[in-house]
Amino acid sequence: MENLQALWGNFRLSEEEDTAITLENEATREVQRKGELCLIGKIWMDRSIGKNIIEATMAKIWTLSKQAKFTEVGSNVFIISFANHADRGRVIEGRPWLFDKHIFVIDLFDGFTQPSSMKFDSAAMWVQLHNMPLVGINKECGERIGRSLGEVEYVDVEEDNVAWGSFLRLRVRMNLFKPLARGRTTMLNGMKYWIPIQYEKLPRFCFDCGRILHEDGVCGMGQMVEE
């Protein structure tokens, strides 16, 4: 079927095929309301995972008030339906999630994007910035370093925006096709500091190029990836 779809893509649409049929109505709005209790996610594995297996496995990990229901809409792509907003929020806040050590990217439900167009190429990751000068363990410095890694979603600080401790913790949405950063060089008060980075719940990644995902399964160092 995929080969047939690719073949059809080489042909020009007929007038009848190119005439848009308006679908938006009360029924689609009802689906949107249902989606408020849903998330959508993809497990990045070469082999397909049955929904019964993923349902049972994640039920043990998530320990929700009621087991979430998985509906497959693509290859290892699932709509995840929850019994209540609290369970849904627990899964959102607990990201990133792993399945058999592979990244399980979970995002908010989007009813308007076709499954074939969903990317799942970024994920919210918790990172720790270690050995920082104490004066730099604050929200603004965390955001500045975090923006070099991706989109900063949250910096774990106290009400005064300071978080003294052994590291500064932040959640960053990162591009999974970029190599994982080992650290960042910073400048403070005219002095350079090397800030090592550690990742919480780190999934499987390539030790050759440092990426979690590869384009077309080929390592950036020119080697094939093996599961």
Secondary structure, 3 states (H helix, E strand, C coil): CHHHHHHHCCCCCCHHHHCCCCCCCHHHHHHHHHHCCEEEEEECCCCCCCHHHHHHHHHHHHCCCCCCEEEEEECCEEEEECCCHHHHHHHHHCCCEEECCEEEEEEECCCCCCHHHCCCCEEEEEEEEECCCHHHCEHHHHHHHHHCCCEEEEECCCCCCECCCCEEEEEEEEECCCCCCCEEEEEECCEEEEEEEEECCCCCCCCCCCCCCCHHHECCCCCECCC
